[in-house]
Amino acid sequence: MVLVAVSCGAGHGSTTDDREIAIYSAVIRAVVTQPAGQTTTTRPHLSVFVVPADERTPISLEVQAGIVDALHSYVTVRFDDKRSEAIDIHSTDKVVHQNGVLLALGKIPAGRDDVTVEVERYERAGVDRTFRVRLHRTGSTWAVTSVS
């Protein structure tokens, strides 16, 4: 007798992943263009290191891959498990590796058409800022309505 088991990923559907990819990609685009502190960073093809704001709530590998794919022509995105992995601990001002930026992405709240995501942008010691990014969905597109 042969027993075949088939498992379905209930609760991990691509619709949820697609929503997270669209929202986080829009948030990253919006925040990398904002000044973190006294200076504005406008570097071509910036290296962006991303961590979840709450390390106990990781961003799924499917969503990470989708974000990298969505933004590959805009910025280089690298996901880390911890903030310390993105920071050069040997530099006196604790810069982000590759002169990039570190973004700590907050959780995406439930919301049909409007959401707000908090994200911390860090470049080096003393140059960091927390943003609240508001987005609105029209059809399948999430657009940033404000960054504060």
C-alpha positions as a LaTeX table, in Angstrom:
\begin{tabular}{lrrr}
\hline
Residue & $x$ (\AA) & $y$ (\AA) & $z$ (\AA) \\
\hline
Met1 & 0.00 & 0.00 & 0.00 \\
Val2 & 1.31 & 3.47 & $-0.93$ \\
Leu3 & 0.27 & 6.56 & 1.00 \\
Val4 & 0.69 & 9.94 & $-0.66$ \\
Ala5 & 0.40 & 13.12 & 1.34 \\
Val6 & $-0.13$ & 16.51 & $-0.23$ \\
Ser7 & 0.33 & 19.66 & 1.80 \\
Cys8 & $-1.15$ & 23.00 & 0.93 \\
Gly9 & 0.24 & 26.21 & 2.34 \\
Ala10 & $-2.99$ & 27.45 & 3.90 \\
Gly11 & $-2.59$ & 30.99 & 5.13 \\
His12 & 0.59 & 31.57 & 3.10 \\
Gly13 & $-1.04$ & 32.40 & $-0.22$ \\
Ser14 & 0.64 & 34.52 & $-2.85$ \\
Thr15 & $-1.99$ & 37.25 & $-2.40$ \\
Thr16 & $-0.60$ & 38.03 & 1.06 \\
Asp17 & 2.97 & 37.89 & $-0.23$ \\
Asp18 & 2.11 & 40.14 & $-3.19$ \\
Arg19 & 0.53 & 42.69 & $-0.82$ \\
Glu20 & 3.62 & 42.74 & 1.42 \\
Ile21 & 5.98 & 42.97 & $-1.56$ \\
Ala22 & 4.07 & 45.90 & $-3.07$ \\
Ile23 & 3.81 & 47.79 & 0.23 \\
Tyr24 & 7.39 & 47.23 & 1.39 \\
Ser25 & 8.79 & 48.06 & $-2.07$ \\
Ala26 & 6.90 & 51.37 & $-2.09$ \\
Val27 & 8.05 & 52.11 & 1.47 \\
Ile28 & 11.70 & 51.41 & 0.62 \\
Arg29 & 11.53 & 53.65 & $-2.48$ \\
Ala30 & 10.00 & 56.46 & $-0.43$ \\
Val31 & 12.39 & 56.28 & 2.52 \\
Val32 & 15.69 & 55.96 & 0.62 \\
Thr33 & 14.99 & 59.34 & $-1.00$ \\
Gln34 & 14.43 & 61.07 & 2.36 \\
Pro35 & 17.21 & 62.70 & 4.36 \\
Ala36 & 18.06 & 60.66 & 7.45 \\
Gly37 & 19.64 & 63.50 & 9.34 \\
Gln38 & 21.52 & 66.63 & 8.38 \\
Thr39 & 22.43 & 65.33 & 4.93 \\
Thr40 & 20.50 & 63.96 & 1.99 \\
Thr41 & 21.76 & 60.73 & 0.51 \\
Thr42 & 21.52 & 60.71 & $-3.27$ \\
Arg43 & 23.91 & 58.03 & $-4.40$ \\
Pro44 & 23.48 & 56.02 & $-7.58$ \\
His45 & 22.35 & 52.46 & $-7.00$ \\
Leu46 & 22.41 & 52.68 & $-3.24$ \\
Ser47 & 23.00 & 49.58 & $-1.09$ \\
Val48 & 20.03 & 49.10 & 1.21 \\
Phe49 & 20.24 & 46.69 & 4.12 \\
Val50 & 16.85 & 45.65 & 5.46 \\
Val51 & 15.87 & 44.11 & 8.78 \\
Pro52 & 12.50 & 43.64 & 10.41 \\
Ala53 & 11.90 & 46.24 & 13.13 \\
Asp54 & 10.97 & 43.36 & 15.43 \\
Glu55 & 13.54 & 40.57 & 15.03 \\
Arg56 & 10.95 & 38.10 & 16.36 \\
Thr57 & 8.78 & 38.78 & 13.31 \\
Pro58 & 10.97 & 38.03 & 10.26 \\
Ile59 & 10.06 & 38.93 & 6.71 \\
Ser60 & 9.41 & 35.73 & 4.75 \\
Leu61 & 11.89 & 34.55 & 2.14 \\
Glu62 & 9.22 & 34.79 & $-0.56$ \\
Val63 & 8.58 & 38.44 & 0.30 \\
Gln64 & 12.32 & 39.17 & 0.48 \\
Ala65 & 12.85 & 37.69 & $-2.99$ \\
Gly66 & 9.91 & 39.66 & $-4.37$ \\
Ile67 & 11.25 & 42.94 & $-2.97$ \\
Val68 & 14.73 & 42.30 & $-4.36$ \\
Asp69 & 13.19 & 41.54 & $-7.76$ \\
Ala70 & 10.92 & 44.60 & $-7.68$ \\
Leu71 & 13.73 & 47.00 & $-6.77$ \\
His72 & 16.79 & 45.45 & $-8.48$ \\
Ser73 & 17.12 & 48.26 & $-11.04$ \\
Tyr74 & 16.68 & 50.96 & $-8.40$ \\
Val75 & 18.73 & 49.88 & $-5.36$ \\
Thr76 & 20.66 & 46.85 & $-4.20$ \\
Val77 & 18.67 & 45.25 & $-1.38$ \\
Arg78 & 20.16 & 42.86 & 1.15 \\
Phe79 & 18.18 & 41.34 & 4.00 \\
Asp80 & 19.81 & 40.68 & 7.36 \\
Asp81 & 18.45 & 39.03 & 10.48 \\
Lys82 & 19.93 & 41.60 & 12.86 \\
Arg83 & 20.89 & 45.26 & 12.63 \\
Ser84 & 24.43 & 44.47 & 13.77 \\
Glu85 & 25.03 & 42.47 & 10.57 \\
Ala86 & 24.62 & 45.61 & 8.44 \\
Ile87 & 26.85 & 47.92 & 10.50 \\
Asp88 & 30.63 & 48.14 & 10.42 \\
Ile89 & 31.37 & 47.77 & 14.13 \\
His90 & 35.04 & 48.59 & 13.54 \\
Ser91 & 34.36 & 52.11 & 12.25 \\
Thr92 & 34.27 & 54.91 & 14.79 \\
Asp93 & 30.91 & 56.24 & 13.60 \\
Lys94 & 29.30 & 52.80 & 13.05 \\
Val95 & 28.55 & 53.31 & 9.34 \\
Val96 & 26.42 & 50.92 & 7.35 \\
His97 & 28.47 & 48.57 & 5.15 \\
Gln98 & 29.15 & 49.77 & 1.58 \\
Asn99 & 28.18 & 53.32 & 2.61 \\
Gly100 & 24.59 & 52.20 & 2.38 \\
Val101 & 21.55 & 52.67 & 4.54 \\
Leu102 & 19.87 & 50.35 & 7.00 \\
Leu103 & 16.09 & 50.22 & 7.04 \\
Ala104 & 14.21 & 48.56 & 9.90 \\
Leu105 & 10.76 & 47.84 & 8.48 \\
Gly106 & 7.76 & 47.81 & 10.81 \\
Lys107 & 4.94 & 45.34 & 10.48 \\
Ile108 & 2.29 & 45.97 & 7.86 \\
Pro109 & $-1.02$ & 46.50 & 9.61 \\
Ala110 & $-4.30$ & 45.12 & 8.39 \\
Gly111 & $-6.10$ & 47.51 & 6.14 \\
Arg112 & $-8.01$ & 47.18 & 2.96 \\
Asp113 & $-7.00$ & 50.36 & 1.16 \\
Asp114 & $-4.98$ & 52.48 & 3.62 \\
Val115 & $-2.00$ & 51.50 & 5.79 \\
Thr116 & 0.80 & 53.20 & 7.70 \\
Val117 & 4.19 & 51.54 & 8.08 \\
Glu118 & 6.91 & 52.77 & 10.43 \\
Val119 & 10.49 & 52.45 & 9.25 \\
Glu120 & 13.78 & 53.52 & 10.78 \\
Arg121 & 16.49 & 54.75 & 8.42 \\
Tyr122 & 20.04 & 54.54 & 9.76 \\
Glu123 & 23.27 & 55.58 & 8.01 \\
Arg124 & 25.77 & 56.01 & 10.85 \\
Ala125 & 25.89 & 56.98 & 14.49 \\
Gly126 & 23.90 & 60.18 & 14.91 \\
Val127 & 22.35 & 59.98 & 11.45 \\
Asp128 & 19.11 & 58.09 & 11.80 \\
Arg129 & 15.44 & 58.93 & 11.65 \\
Thr130 & 12.10 & 57.17 & 11.98 \\
Phe131 & 9.49 & 57.71 & 9.28 \\
Arg132 & 5.78 & 56.98 & 9.10 \\
Val133 & 4.87 & 56.08 & 5.53 \\
Arg134 & 1.20 & 56.21 & 4.61 \\
Leu135 & 0.02 & 54.28 & 1.58 \\
His136 & $-3.24$ & 53.98 & $-0.34$ \\
Arg137 & $-4.26$ & 51.12 & $-2.60$ \\
Thr138 & $-5.96$ & 51.73 & $-5.91$ \\
Gly139 & $-6.69$ & 48.47 & $-7.68$ \\
Ser140 & $-3.57$ & 46.36 & $-7.17$ \\
Thr141 & $-1.19$ & 49.32 & $-6.80$ \\
Trp142 & $-0.02$ & 50.70 & $-3.45$ \\
Ala143 & 1.07 & 54.35 & $-3.66$ \\
Val144 & 2.72 & 56.46 & $-0.98$ \\
Thr145 & 0.47 & 59.32 & 0.08 \\
Ser146 & 2.75 & 60.84 & 2.71 \\
Val147 & 6.06 & 60.41 & 4.50 \\
Ser148 & 6.48 & 62.04 & 7.88 \\
\hline
\end{tabular}
